[in-house]
């Protein structure tokens, strides 16, 4: 019952545009859009829910406070990517109709598990330093070694955070390579902070890096570097 009420409130927050959780402008890649079915309303899943622990809620509140002066911006997250980015990606596929049919059933991988069981996260973009910070809490379905997060789950969140950083910088881009150094295991259910940034841009190539730290920043769990490539509208994917 509680989760149902929270879900309704999250939907209303997006629809009513309450302070702190309002959708971004229509041209922004993270702004909510209706799906191919006009009856579907997208719900921001990066807002607090009953599964978030105290550290997760505290960090979220801190970043929302930082967002008040415009130096940071909360990036909403939805189960499906029916945004301008999806419309842009269609031009790379030879069969636009087939692409549309596939997208109508598609779900963003980190948002495909039920609330509290998998990936709980929220991202914030620093508009001054042009970097993205992701606060992440891994649920029980992400276990690898007993009591710790699976390396693949960690890689997923690293790739998602770096991808968001690349998209903010240049638009539609995809991972070309990702190199991760796992330094310490992350306890299941704990909260970590993923810091990402664009280090260099060479034409369509973006070189990015990130690290995962504990809430107090004293422990480094992982470090990563990656290469993303901005998609060329003249090239179609097969």
C-alpha positions as CSV (number, residue, x, y, z in Angstrom):
1,X,0.0,0.0,0.0
2,X,2.8,2.4,0.9
3,X,4.7,1.8,-2.3
4,X,1.5,2.3,-4.3
5,X,0.9,5.6,-2.6
6,X,4.5,6.7,-3.2
7,X,4.3,5.7,-6.9
8,X,1.2,7.8,-7.3
9,X,2.8,10.8,-5.7
10,X,5.8,10.5,-7.9
11,X,3.6,10.5,-11.0
12,X,1.7,13.5,-9.7
13,X,5.0,15.3,-9.0
14,X,6.0,14.9,-12.6
15,X,2.6,16.0,-13.9
16,X,2.2,19.0,-11.6
17,X,5.8,20.2,-11.8
18,X,6.5,20.5,-8.1
19,X,9.8,22.2,-7.1
20,X,12.8,19.9,-7.2
21,X,11.1,17.1,-9.2
22,X,9.7,19.0,-12.1
23,X,10.5,17.6,-15.6
24,X,13.2,19.4,-17.6
25,X,12.4,21.5,-20.7
26,X,11.0,19.6,-23.7
27,X,14.3,20.0,-25.6
28,X,16.3,18.4,-22.8
29,X,17.1,14.7,-23.4
30,X,15.8,13.8,-19.9
31,X,12.5,15.5,-20.3
32,X,9.4,13.2,-20.0
33,X,7.5,12.3,-23.1
34,X,4.4,10.2,-23.8
35,X,5.1,6.8,-25.4
36,X,3.7,5.6,-28.7
37,X,0.5,5.0,-26.7
38,X,-0.7,8.5,-25.7
39,X,-2.3,7.0,-22.5
40,X,1.1,6.1,-21.0
41,X,2.6,8.7,-18.6
42,X,6.3,8.3,-17.7
43,X,7.1,8.3,-14.0
44,X,10.4,9.6,-12.6
45,X,12.0,6.6,-10.9
46,X,15.0,8.5,-9.5
47,X,12.9,10.0,-6.7
48,X,13.0,8.6,-3.1
49,X,11.0,5.5,-2.4
50,X,10.6,3.3,0.8
51,X,13.5,1.0,-0.2
52,X,16.1,3.9,0.0
53,X,18.1,3.8,3.2
54,X,19.1,6.8,5.3
55,X,22.4,7.4,3.4
56,X,20.6,7.4,0.1
57,X,18.0,9.8,1.2
58,X,20.5,12.1,2.8
59,X,22.6,12.3,-0.3
60,X,19.6,12.9,-2.5
61,X,18.5,15.8,-0.3
62,X,22.0,17.3,-0.3
63,X,22.2,17.3,-4.1
64,X,18.7,18.7,-4.4
65,X,19.7,21.5,-2.1
66,X,22.8,22.1,-4.3
67,X,20.4,22.3,-7.3
68,X,18.6,25.3,-5.9
69,X,21.2,27.8,-7.2
70,X,21.4,26.1,-10.7
71,X,24.9,24.8,-10.3
72,X,23.5,21.2,-10.2
73,X,20.5,19.7,-12.0
74,X,18.6,16.5,-11.1
75,X,18.3,14.2,-14.1
76,X,15.0,12.3,-14.0
77,X,15.0,8.6,-15.0
78,X,12.2,6.6,-16.6
79,X,11.6,2.9,-17.3
80,X,11.3,3.6,-21.1
81,X,13.3,6.0,-23.2
82,X,10.6,7.6,-25.3
83,X,12.5,10.9,-25.5
84,X,14.0,12.9,-28.3
85,X,17.1,10.7,-28.0
86,X,15.0,7.7,-29.0
87,X,13.6,9.6,-32.0
88,X,17.2,10.5,-33.0
89,X,18.4,6.9,-32.7
90,X,15.7,5.8,-35.2
91,X,17.5,7.5,-38.1
92,X,20.4,5.0,-37.7
93,X,18.2,2.0,-38.4
94,X,17.1,0.9,-41.9
95,X,13.7,-0.4,-40.7
96,X,12.1,2.5,-38.7
97,X,8.8,0.6,-38.4
98,X,10.5,-2.5,-36.8
99,X,12.5,-0.2,-34.6
100,X,9.3,1.5,-33.4
101,X,7.7,-1.9,-32.6
102,X,10.8,-3.0,-30.6
103,X,10.9,0.3,-28.6
104,X,7.2,0.0,-27.7
105,X,8.1,-3.0,-25.4
106,X,11.6,-1.9,-24.4
107,X,12.7,-1.0,-20.9
108,X,15.8,0.6,-19.7
109,X,17.9,-2.2,-18.2
110,X,18.8,-0.6,-14.9
111,X,15.1,0.2,-14.4
112,X,13.7,-3.3,-15.3
113,X,13.6,-4.7,-11.8
114,X,11.0,-4.0,-9.2
115,X,11.4,-1.1,-6.8
116,X,14.0,-1.8,-4.2
117,X,15.2,-5.1,-5.6
118,X,17.8,-4.0,-8.1
119,X,19.2,-0.7,-9.2
120,X,18.2,2.3,-7.1
121,X,19.9,5.5,-8.3
122,X,19.7,9.2,-9.0
123,X,21.9,11.3,-11.2
124,X,22.9,14.9,-10.9
125,X,24.6,17.0,-13.5
126,X,27.0,19.8,-12.5
127,X,26.3,22.5,-15.0
128,X,29.5,24.4,-14.1
129,X,32.1,21.6,-14.1
130,X,30.1,19.6,-16.7
131,X,30.3,16.3,-14.8
132,X,27.7,13.8,-13.5
133,X,27.4,12.3,-10.1
134,X,25.3,9.2,-9.5
135,X,24.2,8.0,-6.1
136,X,23.5,4.3,-6.2
137,X,22.1,1.7,-3.8
138,X,22.2,-2.0,-5.0
139,X,19.3,-4.2,-4.1
140,X,19.3,-8.0,-3.2
141,X,18.8,-9.1,-6.8
142,X,22.2,-7.8,-7.7
143,X,24.2,-10.1,-5.5
144,X,27.4,-11.7,-6.8
145,X,29.6,-13.2,-4.1
146,X,27.5,-13.7,-0.9
147,X,26.8,-10.3,0.6
148,X,28.4,-8.2,-2.2
149,X,27.3,-6.6,-5.5
150,X,27.9,-8.6,-8.7
151,X,30.7,-7.1,-10.8
152,X,28.3,-6.9,-13.8
153,X,25.9,-4.8,-11.8
154,X,28.7,-2.4,-10.9
155,X,29.8,-2.3,-14.6
156,X,26.2,-1.5,-15.5
157,X,26.0,1.5,-13.3
158,X,29.4,2.7,-14.4
159,X,28.4,2.5,-18.0
160,X,25.0,4.2,-17.3
161,X,26.7,7.1,-15.5
162,X,29.4,7.5,-18.1
163,X,26.8,7.3,-20.9
164,X,24.7,10.0,-19.3
165,X,27.8,12.2,-19.1
166,X,28.6,11.6,-22.8
167,X,25.0,12.3,-23.8
168,X,24.9,15.6,-21.9
169,X,28.1,16.6,-23.6
170,X,27.4,15.7,-27.3
171,X,24.0,14.0,-27.7
172,X,23.5,10.5,-28.9
173,X,26.7,8.4,-28.1
174,X,27.4,4.8,-27.5
175,X,30.1,2.9,-25.6
176,X,33.1,1.8,-27.7
177,X,35.3,0.5,-24.8
178,X,35.1,0.3,-21.0
179,X,38.0,-0.5,-18.7
180,X,37.2,-1.1,-15.0
181,X,39.5,-1.7,-12.1
182,X,37.6,-3.4,-9.2
183,X,39.6,-2.4,-6.1
184,X,37.2,-3.4,-3.3
185,X,33.9,-5.3,-3.2
186,X,30.8,-3.3,-2.6
187,X,28.5,-4.6,0.2
188,X,25.0,-5.4,-0.9
189,X,22.5,-2.7,0.0
190,X,25.1,-0.1,0.7
191,X,25.2,3.3,-0.9
192,X,28.0,4.5,-3.1
193,X,28.8,7.6,-5.2
194,X,29.8,7.4,-8.8
195,X,31.7,10.4,-10.1
196,X,32.1,10.8,-13.9
197,X,33.6,13.4,-16.2
198,X,34.6,14.0,-19.8
199,X,38.4,14.1,-20.0
200,X,38.9,14.8,-23.7
201,X,36.9,15.1,-26.9
202,X,38.5,14.3,-30.3
203,X,36.0,14.7,-33.1
204,X,33.3,12.1,-32.5
205,X,35.4,10.4,-29.8
206,X,34.8,11.1,-26.1
207,X,37.3,9.9,-23.5
208,X,35.7,9.7,-20.0
209,X,36.6,8.5,-16.5
210,X,34.9,7.8,-13.3
211,X,35.4,6.3,-9.8
212,X,33.1,4.8,-7.2
213,X,33.5,5.9,-3.6
214,X,31.9,5.4,-0.3
215,X,29.5,8.0,1.1
216,X,32.3,9.5,3.2
217,X,34.7,9.4,0.1
218,X,37.3,7.5,2.1
219,X,37.0,4.2,0.3
220,X,37.5,3.8,-3.5
221,X,35.7,0.7,-4.7
222,X,36.3,1.0,-8.5
223,X,37.9,3.2,-11.1
224,X,37.1,3.2,-14.8
225,X,38.0,4.8,-18.1
226,X,36.0,4.6,-21.3
227,X,35.7,5.7,-24.9
228,X,32.3,6.8,-26.3
229,X,31.6,7.6,-29.9
230,X,29.0,10.1,-31.0
231,X,26.8,8.5,-33.6
232,X,27.0,9.8,-37.1
233,X,23.5,10.5,-38.6
234,X,25.0,9.6,-42.1
235,X,25.7,6.1,-40.9
236,X,22.9,3.5,-40.4
237,X,23.2,0.6,-38.0
238,X,22.5,-2.9,-39.3
